[in-house]
Amino acid sequence: MKFVTSILNRRAFVALAAASMLAGVMHSAPASAADVTIPIIVKDTTSFYWQIVLAGAR
């Protein structure tokens, strides 16, 4: 009987640990596209490539 109780306690502990880890992962806030900001460092404003990059960033 003690063997069965130890197995049940071990399973309950593992289930509780897995549920708490899953709850921690699921609690993270979703990031929306409006909240994301990517800084752009323009290297040369006379280059056509960097003018396009800067125009796209604005």
PDB file of N, CA, C, O and CB in Angstrom:
ATOM      1  N   MET A   1       0.818  -1.198   0.000  1.00  0.00           N
ATOM      2  CA  MET A   1       0.000   0.000   0.000  1.00  0.00           C
ATOM      3  C   MET A   1       0.864   1.265   0.000  1.00  0.00           C
ATOM      4  O   MET A   1       0.516   2.266  -0.626  1.00  0.00           O
ATOM      5  CB  MET A   1      -0.932  -0.004   1.206  1.00  0.00           C
ATOM      6  N   LYS A   2       2.001   1.202   0.716  1.00  0.00           N
ATOM      7  CA  LYS A   2       2.890   2.358   0.764  1.00  0.00           C
ATOM      8  C   LYS A   2       3.492   2.637  -0.617  1.00  0.00           C
ATOM      9  O   LYS A   2       3.729   3.792  -0.972  1.00  0.00           O
ATOM     10  CB  LYS A   2       4.008   2.131   1.800  1.00  0.00           C
ATOM     11  N   PHE A   3       3.738   1.584  -1.390  1.00  0.00           N
ATOM     12  CA  PHE A   3       4.286   1.724  -2.736  1.00  0.00           C
ATOM     13  C   PHE A   3       3.319   2.483  -3.641  1.00  0.00           C
ATOM     14  O   PHE A   3       3.738   3.351  -4.407  1.00  0.00           O
ATOM     15  CB  PHE A   3       4.598   0.345  -3.332  1.00  0.00           C
ATOM     16  N   VAL A   4       2.033   2.162  -3.559  1.00  0.00           N
ATOM     17  CA  VAL A   4       1.010   2.828  -4.370  1.00  0.00           C
ATOM     18  C   VAL A   4       0.905   4.292  -3.979  1.00  0.00           C
ATOM     19  O   VAL A   4       0.764   5.153  -4.849  1.00  0.00           O
ATOM     20  CB  VAL A   4      -0.357   2.131  -4.209  1.00  0.00           C
ATOM     21  N   THR A   5       0.971   4.589  -2.690  1.00  0.00           N
ATOM     22  CA  THR A   5       0.885   5.968  -2.216  1.00  0.00           C
ATOM     23  C   THR A   5       2.071   6.787  -2.702  1.00  0.00           C
ATOM     24  O   THR A   5       1.904   7.945  -3.083  1.00  0.00           O
ATOM     25  CB  THR A   5       0.811   6.006  -0.690  1.00  0.00           C
ATOM     26  N   SER A   6       3.271   6.202  -2.694  1.00  0.00           N
ATOM     27  CA  SER A   6       4.449   6.938  -3.154  1.00  0.00           C
ATOM     28  C   SER A   6       4.372   7.218  -4.654  1.00  0.00           C
ATOM     29  O   SER A   6       4.801   8.280  -5.106  1.00  0.00           O
ATOM     30  CB  SER A   6       5.728   6.155  -2.829  1.00  0.00           C
ATOM     31  N   ILE A   7       3.833   6.280  -5.428  1.00  0.00           N
ATOM     32  CA  ILE A   7       3.673   6.506  -6.869  1.00  0.00           C
ATOM     33  C   ILE A   7       2.654   7.611  -7.120  1.00  0.00           C
ATOM     34  O   ILE A   7       2.869   8.460  -7.984  1.00  0.00           O
ATOM     35  CB  ILE A   7       3.239   5.204  -7.583  1.00  0.00           C
ATOM     36  N   LEU A   8       1.553   7.612  -6.381  1.00  0.00           N
ATOM     37  CA  LEU A   8       0.537   8.652  -6.552  1.00  0.00           C
ATOM     38  C   LEU A   8       1.077  10.015  -6.149  1.00  0.00           C
ATOM     39  O   LEU A   8       0.788  11.013  -6.810  1.00  0.00           O
ATOM     40  CB  LEU A   8      -0.713   8.321  -5.734  1.00  0.00           C
ATOM     41  N   ASN A   9       1.853  10.074  -5.078  1.00  0.00           N
ATOM     42  CA  ASN A   9       2.439  11.345  -4.666  1.00  0.00           C
ATOM     43  C   ASN A   9       3.422  11.855  -5.713  1.00  0.00           C
ATOM     44  O   ASN A   9       3.459  13.051  -6.001  1.00  0.00           O
ATOM     45  CB  ASN A   9       3.139  11.199  -3.312  1.00  0.00           C
ATOM     46  N   ARG A  10       4.210  10.959  -6.277  1.00  0.00           N
ATOM     47  CA  ARG A  10       5.170  11.348  -7.305  1.00  0.00           C
ATOM     48  C   ARG A  10       4.442  11.849  -8.551  1.00  0.00           C
ATOM     49  O   ARG A  10       4.845  12.851  -9.142  1.00  0.00           O
ATOM     50  CB  ARG A  10       6.093  10.165  -7.661  1.00  0.00           C
ATOM     51  N   ARG A  11       3.385  11.169  -8.949  1.00  0.00           N
ATOM     52  CA  ARG A  11       2.610  11.598 -10.119  1.00  0.00           C
ATOM     53  C   ARG A  11       1.934  12.940  -9.859  1.00  0.00           C
ATOM     54  O   ARG A  11       1.882  13.793 -10.744  1.00  0.00           O
ATOM     55  CB  ARG A  11       1.556  10.537 -10.488  1.00  0.00           C
ATOM     56  N   ALA A  12       1.417  13.127  -8.651  1.00  0.00           N
ATOM     57  CA  ALA A  12       0.777  14.398  -8.317  1.00  0.00           C
ATOM     58  C   ALA A  12       1.796  15.530  -8.345  1.00  0.00           C
ATOM     59  O   ALA A  12       1.496  16.625  -8.822  1.00  0.00           O
ATOM     60  CB  ALA A  12       0.103  14.321  -6.935  1.00  0.00           C
ATOM     61  N   PHE A  13       2.999  15.274  -7.838  1.00  0.00           N
ATOM     62  CA  PHE A  13       4.049  16.289  -7.853  1.00  0.00           C
ATOM     63  C   PHE A  13       4.450  16.646  -9.281  1.00  0.00           C
ATOM     64  O   PHE A  13       4.593  17.824  -9.612  1.00  0.00           O
ATOM     65  CB  PHE A  13       5.270  15.803  -7.071  1.00  0.00           C
ATOM     66  N   VAL A  14       4.630  15.645 -10.116  1.00  0.00           N
ATOM     67  CA  VAL A  14       5.010  15.883 -11.514  1.00  0.00           C
ATOM     68  C   VAL A  14       3.899  16.625 -12.246  1.00  0.00           C
ATOM     69  O   VAL A  14       4.175  17.534 -13.030  1.00  0.00           O
ATOM     70  CB  VAL A  14       5.325  14.550 -12.231  1.00  0.00           C
ATOM     71  N   ALA A  15       2.652  16.252 -12.001  1.00  0.00           N
ATOM     72  CA  ALA A  15       1.527  16.931 -12.648  1.00  0.00           C
ATOM     73  C   ALA A  15       1.437  18.378 -12.196  1.00  0.00           C
ATOM     74  O   ALA A  15       1.182  19.266 -13.010  1.00  0.00           O
ATOM     75  CB  ALA A  15       0.211  16.205 -12.347  1.00  0.00           C
ATOM     76  N   LEU A  16       1.644  18.627 -10.905  1.00  0.00           N
ATOM     77  CA  LEU A  16       1.603  19.997 -10.394  1.00  0.00           C
ATOM     78  C   LEU A  16       2.747  20.828 -10.963  1.00  0.00           C
ATOM     79  O   LEU A  16       2.547  21.989 -11.321  1.00  0.00           O
ATOM     80  CB  LEU A  16       1.662  19.998  -8.862  1.00  0.00           C
ATOM     81  N   ALA A  17       3.932  20.256 -11.050  1.00  0.00           N
ATOM     82  CA  ALA A  17       5.076  20.968 -11.616  1.00  0.00           C
ATOM     83  C   ALA A  17       4.846  21.282 -13.093  1.00  0.00           C
ATOM     84  O   ALA A  17       5.144  22.388 -13.544  1.00  0.00           O
ATOM     85  CB  ALA A  17       6.360  20.143 -11.443  1.00  0.00           C
ATOM     86  N   ALA A  18       4.324  20.330 -13.837  1.00  0.00           N
ATOM     87  CA  ALA A  18       4.058  20.557 -15.260  1.00  0.00           C
ATOM     88  C   ALA A  18       2.977  21.609 -15.457  1.00  0.00           C
ATOM     89  O   ALA A  18       3.078  22.443 -16.357  1.00  0.00           O
ATOM     90  CB  ALA A  18       3.644  19.251 -15.943  1.00  0.00           C
ATOM     91  N   ALA A  19       1.944  21.577 -14.624  1.00  0.00           N
ATOM     92  CA  ALA A  19       0.869  22.562 -14.741  1.00  0.00           C
ATOM     93  C   ALA A  19       1.368  23.960 -14.403  1.00  0.00           C
ATOM     94  O   ALA A  19       0.966  24.929 -15.048  1.00  0.00           O
ATOM     95  CB  ALA A  19      -0.300  22.188 -13.828  1.00  0.00           C
ATOM     96  N   SER A  20       2.234  24.081 -13.407  1.00  0.00           N
ATOM     97  CA  SER A  20       2.742  25.406 -13.054  1.00  0.00           C
ATOM     98  C   SER A  20       3.672  25.945 -14.132  1.00  0.00           C
ATOM     99  O   SER A  20       3.657  27.145 -14.407  1.00  0.00           O
ATOM    100  CB  SER A  20       3.471  25.356 -11.713  1.00  0.00           C
ATOM    101  N   MET A  21       4.485  25.082 -14.752  1.00  0.00           N
ATOM    102  CA  MET A  21       5.336  25.538 -15.853  1.00  0.00           C
ATOM    103  C   MET A  21       4.502  25.955 -17.053  1.00  0.00           C
ATOM    104  O   MET A  21       4.793  26.965 -17.695  1.00  0.00           O
ATOM    105  CB  MET A  21       6.322  24.442 -16.258  1.00  0.00           C
ATOM    106  N   LEU A  22       3.480  25.192 -17.353  1.00  0.00           N
ATOM    107  CA  LEU A  22       2.608  25.523 -18.476  1.00  0.00           C
ATOM    108  C   LEU A  22       1.866  26.826 -18.221  1.00  0.00           C
ATOM    109  O   LEU A  22       1.692  27.629 -19.138  1.00  0.00           O
ATOM    110  CB  LEU A  22       1.613  24.391 -18.732  1.00  0.00           C
ATOM    111  N   ALA A  23       1.430  27.045 -16.994  1.00  0.00           N
ATOM    112  CA  ALA A  23       0.738  28.287 -16.657  1.00  0.00           C
ATOM    113  C   ALA A  23       1.681  29.476 -16.772  1.00  0.00           C
ATOM    114  O   ALA A  23       1.258  30.556 -17.185  1.00  0.00           O
ATOM    115  CB  ALA A  23       0.153  28.210 -15.242  1.00  0.00           C
ATOM    116  N   GLY A  24       2.930  29.304 -16.421  1.00  0.00           N
ATOM    117  CA  GLY A  24       3.907  30.380 -16.554  1.00  0.00           C
ATOM    118  C   GLY A  24       4.178  30.739 -17.995  1.00  0.00           C
ATOM    119  O   GLY A  24       4.364  31.912 -18.321  1.00  0.00           O
ATOM    120  N   VAL A  25       4.203  29.748 -18.860  1.00  0.00           N
ATOM    121  CA  VAL A  25       4.443  29.995 -20.282  1.00  0.00           C
ATOM    122  C   VAL A  25       3.223  30.642 -20.928  1.00  0.00           C
ATOM    123  O   VAL A  25       3.363  31.532 -21.767  1.00  0.00           O
ATOM    124  CB  VAL A  25       4.796  28.686 -21.007  1.00  0.00           C
ATOM    125  N   MET A  26       2.041  30.205 -20.547  1.00  0.00           N
ATOM    126  CA  MET A  26       0.810  30.710 -21.151  1.00  0.00           C
ATOM    127  C   MET A  26       0.478  32.128 -20.689  1.00  0.00           C
ATOM    128  O   MET A  26      -0.337  32.800 -21.322  1.00  0.00           O
ATOM    129  CB  MET A  26      -0.344  29.782 -20.826  1.00  0.00           C
ATOM    130  N   HIS A  27       1.082  32.589 -19.613  1.00  0.00           N
ATOM    131  CA  HIS A  27       0.740  33.890 -19.046  1.00  0.00           C
ATOM    132  C   HIS A  27       1.394  35.050 -19.782  1.00  0.00           C
ATOM    133  O   HIS A  27       1.007  36.197 -19.562  1.00  0.00           O
ATOM    134  CB  HIS A  27       1.133  33.932 -17.597  1.00  0.00           C
ATOM    135  N   SER A  28       2.366  34.798 -20.643  1.00  0.00           N
ATOM    136  CA  SER A  28       3.071  35.875 -21.323  1.00  0.00           C
ATOM    137  C   SER A  28       2.119  36.656 -22.227  1.00  0.00           C
ATOM    138  O   SER A  28       1.249  36.082 -22.882  1.00  0.00           O
ATOM    139  CB  SER A  28       4.244  35.315 -22.140  1.00  0.00           C
ATOM    140  N   ALA A  29       2.302  37.964 -22.246  1.00  0.00           N
ATOM    141  CA  ALA A  29       1.429  38.843 -23.021  1.00  0.00           C
ATOM    142  C   ALA A  29       1.785  38.758 -24.503  1.00  0.00           C
ATOM    143  O   ALA A  29       2.966  38.761 -24.850  1.00  0.00           O
ATOM    144  CB  ALA A  29       1.538  40.304 -22.520  1.00  0.00           C
ATOM    145  N   PRO A  30       0.800  38.683 -25.373  1.00  0.00           N
ATOM    146  CA  PRO A  30       1.086  38.635 -26.807  1.00  0.00           C
ATOM    147  C   PRO A  30       1.546  40.001 -27.318  1.00  0.00           C
ATOM    148  O   PRO A  30       1.031  41.037 -26.896  1.00  0.00           O
ATOM    149  CB  PRO A  30      -0.155  38.168 -27.587  1.00  0.00           C
ATOM    150  N   ALA A  31       2.496  39.990 -28.208  1.00  0.00           N
ATOM    151  CA  ALA A  31       2.999  41.231 -28.785  1.00  0.00           C
ATOM    152  C   ALA A  31       2.241  41.521 -30.072  1.00  0.00           C
ATOM    153  O   ALA A  31       2.137  40.659 -30.944  1.00  0.00           O
ATOM    154  CB  ALA A  31       4.529  41.148 -29.049  1.00  0.00           C
ATOM    155  N   SER A  32       1.723  42.706 -30.188  1.00  0.00           N
ATOM    156  CA  SER A  32       1.029  43.081 -31.414  1.00  0.00           C
ATOM    157  C   SER A  32       1.986  43.856 -32.314  1.00  0.00           C
ATOM    158  O   SER A  32       3.012  44.356 -31.854  1.00  0.00           O
ATOM    159  CB  SER A  32      -0.239  43.923 -31.101  1.00  0.00           C
ATOM    160  N   ALA A  33       1.653  43.953 -33.574  1.00  0.00           N
ATOM    161  CA  ALA A  33       2.524  44.622 -34.536  1.00  0.00           C
ATOM    162  C   ALA A  33       2.640  46.112 -34.250  1.00  0.00           C
ATOM    163  O   ALA A  33       3.647  46.723 -34.609  1.00  0.00           O
ATOM    164  CB  ALA A  33       2.010  44.406 -35.949  1.00  0.00           C
ATOM    165  N   ALA A  34       1.641  46.714 -33.616  1.00  0.00           N
ATOM    166  CA  ALA A  34       1.678  48.142 -33.331  1.00  0.00           C
ATOM    167  C   ALA A  34       2.669  48.472 -32.220  1.00  0.00           C
ATOM    168  O   ALA A  34       3.144  49.605 -32.143  1.00  0.00           O
ATOM    169  CB  ALA A  34       0.292  48.633 -32.952  1.00  0.00           C
ATOM    170  N   ASP A  35       2.990  47.510 -31.358  1.00  0.00           N
ATOM    171  CA  ASP A  35       3.879  47.761 -30.235  1.00  0.00           C
ATOM    172  C   ASP A  35       5.351  47.589 -30.586  1.00  0.00           C
ATOM    173  O   ASP A  35       6.211  48.000 -29.807  1.00  0.00           O
ATOM    174  CB  ASP A  35       3.527  46.852 -29.101  1.00  0.00           C
ATOM    175  N   VAL A  36       5.667  47.002 -31.720  1.00  0.00           N
ATOM    176  CA  VAL A  36       7.048  46.710 -32.075  1.00  0.00           C
ATOM    177  C   VAL A  36       7.688  47.943 -32.703  1.00  0.00           C
ATOM    178  O   VAL A  36       7.144  48.531 -33.639  1.00  0.00           O
ATOM    179  CB  VAL A  36       7.125  45.504 -33.038  1.00  0.00           C
ATOM    180  N   THR A  37       8.854  48.329 -32.175  1.00  0.00           N
ATOM    181  CA  THR A  37       9.614  49.450 -32.725  1.00  0.00           C
ATOM    182  C   THR A  37      11.016  48.964 -33.052  1.00  0.00           C
ATOM    183  O   THR A  37      11.710  48.425 -32.189  1.00  0.00           O
ATOM    184  CB  THR A  37       9.656  50.654 -31.729  1.00  0.00           C
ATOM    185  N   ILE A  38      11.431  49.154 -34.296  1.00  0.00           N
ATOM    186  CA  ILE A  38      12.765  48.751 -34.727  1.00  0.00           C
ATOM    187  C   ILE A  38      13.541  50.015 -35.079  1.00  0.00           C
ATOM    188  O   ILE A  38      13.175  50.710 -36.027  1.00  0.00           O
ATOM    189  CB  ILE A  38      12.703  47.761 -35.947  1.00  0.00           C
ATOM    190  N   PRO A  39      14.603  50.328 -34.341  1.00  0.00           N
ATOM    191  CA  PRO A  39      15.377  51.535 -34.651  1.00  0.00           C
ATOM    192  C   PRO A  39      16.179  51.355 -35.943  1.00  0.00           C
ATOM    193  O   PRO A  39      16.726  50.283 -36.201  1.00  0.00           O
ATOM    194  CB  PRO A  39      16.325  51.879 -33.484  1.00  0.00           C
ATOM    195  N   ILE A  40      16.239  52.399 -36.735  1.00  0.00           N
ATOM    196  CA  ILE A  40      16.976  52.390 -37.997  1.00  0.00           C
ATOM    197  C   ILE A  40      18.112  53.398 -37.894  1.00  0.00           C
ATOM    198  O   ILE A  40      17.881  54.563 -37.569  1.00  0.00           O
ATOM    199  CB  ILE A  40      16.039  52.719 -39.209  1.00  0.00           C
ATOM    200  N   ILE A  41      19.327  52.963 -38.166  1.00  0.00           N
ATOM    201  CA  ILE A  41      20.480  53.859 -38.205  1.00  0.00           C
ATOM    202  C   ILE A  41      20.873  54.006 -39.670  1.00  0.00           C
ATOM    203  O   ILE A  41      21.374  53.066 -40.287  1.00  0.00           O
ATOM    204  CB  ILE A  41      21.683  53.313 -37.328  1.00  0.00           C
ATOM    205  N   VAL A  42      20.645  55.180 -40.211  1.00  0.00           N
ATOM    206  CA  VAL A  42      20.930  55.438 -41.621  1.00  0.00           C
ATOM    207  C   VAL A  42      22.416  55.743 -41.761  1.00  0.00           C
ATOM    208  O   VAL A  42      22.940  56.631 -41.088  1.00  0.00           O
ATOM    209  CB  VAL A  42      20.060  56.617 -42.173  1.00  0.00           C
ATOM    210  N   LYS A  43      23.092  55.005 -42.636  1.00  0.00           N
ATOM    211  CA  LYS A  43      24.527  55.178 -42.803  1.00  0.00           C
ATOM    212  C   LYS A  43      24.863  56.290 -43.798  1.00  0.00           C
ATOM    213  O   LYS A  43      25.861  56.993 -43.636  1.00  0.00           O
ATOM    214  CB  LYS A  43      25.152  53.875 -43.257  1.00  0.00           C
ATOM    215  N   ASP A  44      24.038  56.445 -44.815  1.00  0.00           N
ATOM    216  CA  ASP A  44      24.343  57.425 -45.853  1.00  0.00           C
ATOM    217  C   ASP A  44      23.031  57.881 -46.467  1.00  0.00           C
ATOM    218  O   ASP A  44      22.289  57.063 -47.010  1.00  0.00           O
ATOM    219  CB  ASP A  44      25.300  56.834 -46.941  1.00  0.00           C
ATOM    220  N   THR A  45      22.731  59.175 -46.390  1.00  0.00           N
ATOM    221  CA  THR A  45      21.466  59.671 -46.931  1.00  0.00           C
ATOM    222  C   THR A  45      21.539  59.956 -48.422  1.00  0.00           C
ATOM    223  O   THR A  45      20.509  60.215 -49.044  1.00  0.00           O
ATOM    224  CB  THR A  45      21.049  60.921 -46.200  1.00  0.00           C
ATOM    225  N   THR A  46      22.726  59.915 -49.011  1.00  0.00           N
ATOM    226  CA  THR A  46      22.834  60.170 -50.447  1.00  0.00           C
ATOM    227  C   THR A  46      22.697  58.888 -51.264  1.00  0.00           C
ATOM    228  O   THR A  46      22.446  58.948 -52.468  1.00  0.00           O
ATOM    229  CB  THR A  46      24.163  60.841 -50.761  1.00  0.00           C
ATOM    230  N   SER A  47      22.856  57.746 -50.633  1.00  0.00           N
ATOM    231  CA  SER A  47      22.735  56.469 -51.326  1.00  0.00           C
ATOM    232  C   SER A  47      21.261  56.160 -51.588  1.00  0.00           C
ATOM    233  O   SER A  47      20.413  56.360 -50.719  1.00  0.00           O
ATOM    234  CB  SER A  47      23.393  55.333 -50.503  1.00  0.00           C
ATOM    235  N   PHE A  48      20.963  55.671 -52.797  1.00  0.00           N
ATOM    236  CA  PHE A  48      19.587  55.334 -53.152  1.00  0.00           C
ATOM    237  C   PHE A  48      19.047  54.242 -52.241  1.00  0.00           C
ATOM    238  O   PHE A  48      17.883  54.280 -51.842  1.00  0.00           O
ATOM    239  CB  PHE A  48      19.502  54.892 -54.615  1.00  0.00           C
ATOM    240  N   TYR A  49      19.891  53.266 -51.911  1.00  0.00           N
ATOM    241  CA  TYR A  49      19.461  52.161 -51.048  1.00  0.00           C
ATOM    242  C   TYR A  49      19.013  52.681 -49.687  1.00  0.00           C
ATOM    243  O   TYR A  49      17.943  52.303 -49.211  1.00  0.00           O
ATOM    244  CB  TYR A  49      20.597  51.138 -50.874  1.00  0.00           C
ATOM    245  N   TRP A  50      19.798  53.531 -49.059  1.00  0.00           N
ATOM    246  CA  TRP A  50      19.438  54.023 -47.723  1.00  0.00           C
ATOM    247  C   TRP A  50      18.275  55.001 -47.768  1.00  0.00           C
ATOM    248  O   TRP A  50      17.555  55.133 -46.779  1.00  0.00           O
ATOM    249  CB  TRP A  50      20.637  54.689 -47.069  1.00  0.00           C
ATOM    250  N   GLN A  51      18.069  55.689 -48.881  1.00  0.00           N
ATOM    251  CA  GLN A  51      16.879  56.532 -49.020  1.00  0.00           C
ATOM    252  C   GLN A  51      15.620  55.670 -49.030  1.00  0.00           C
ATOM    253  O   GLN A  51      14.616  56.038 -48.421  1.00  0.00           O
ATOM    254  CB  GLN A  51      16.958  57.382 -50.311  1.00  0.00           C
ATOM    255  N   ILE A  52      15.663  54.529 -49.712  1.00  0.00           N
ATOM    256  CA  ILE A  52      14.530  53.602 -49.741  1.00  0.00           C
ATOM    257  C   ILE A  52      14.291  53.003 -48.356  1.00  0.00           C
ATOM    258  O   ILE A  52      13.147  52.889 -47.915  1.00  0.00           O
ATOM    259  CB  ILE A  52      14.773  52.481 -50.772  1.00  0.00           C
ATOM    260  N   VAL A  53      15.368  52.621 -47.672  1.00  0.00           N
ATOM    261  CA  VAL A  53      15.231  52.054 -46.325  1.00  0.00           C
ATOM    262  C   VAL A  53      14.613  53.075 -45.384  1.00  0.00           C
ATOM    263  O   VAL A  53      13.716  52.741 -44.610  1.00  0.00           O
ATOM    264  CB  VAL A  53      16.599  51.590 -45.783  1.00  0.00           C
ATOM    265  N   LEU A  54      15.079  54.306 -45.440  1.00  0.00           N
ATOM    266  CA  LEU A  54      14.554  55.363 -44.576  1.00  0.00           C
ATOM    267  C   LEU A  54      13.096  55.666 -44.901  1.00  0.00           C
ATOM    268  O   LEU A  54      12.292  55.882 -43.995  1.00  0.00           O
ATOM    269  CB  LEU A  54      15.396  56.635 -44.714  1.00  0.00           C
ATOM    270  N   ALA A  55      12.750  55.683 -46.183  1.00  0.00           N
ATOM    271  CA  ALA A  55      11.352  55.923 -46.571  1.00  0.00           C
ATOM    272  C   ALA A  55      10.455  54.789 -46.096  1.00  0.00           C
ATOM    273  O   ALA A  55       9.323  55.032 -45.675  1.00  0.00           O
ATOM    274  CB  ALA A  55      11.234  56.082 -48.098  1.00  0.00           C
ATOM    275  N   GLY A  56      10.938  53.567 -46.156  1.00  0.00           N
ATOM    276  CA  GLY A  56      10.154  52.434 -45.671  1.00  0.00           C
ATOM    277  C   GLY A  56       9.991  52.449 -44.163  1.00  0.00           C
ATOM    278  O   GLY A  56       8.965  52.010 -43.643  1.00  0.00           O
ATOM    279  N   ALA A  57      10.989  52.947 -43.462  1.00  0.00           N
ATOM    280  CA  ALA A  57      10.924  53.004 -42.002  1.00  0.00           C
ATOM    281  C   ALA A  57       9.941  54.063 -41.527  1.00  0.00           C
ATOM    282  O   ALA A  57       9.325  53.921 -40.470  1.00  0.00           O
ATOM    283  CB  ALA A  57      12.305  53.282 -41.422  1.00  0.00           C
ATOM    284  N   ARG A  58       9.799  55.112 -42.304  1.00  0.00           N
ATOM    285  CA  ARG A  58       8.876  56.186 -41.900  1.00  0.00           C
ATOM    286  C   ARG A  58       7.466  55.760 -42.186  1.00  0.00           C
ATOM    287  O   ARG A  58       6.528  56.513 -41.923  1.00  0.00           O
ATOM    288  CB  ARG A  58       9.194  57.512 -42.626  1.00  0.00           C
TER     289      ARG A  58
END
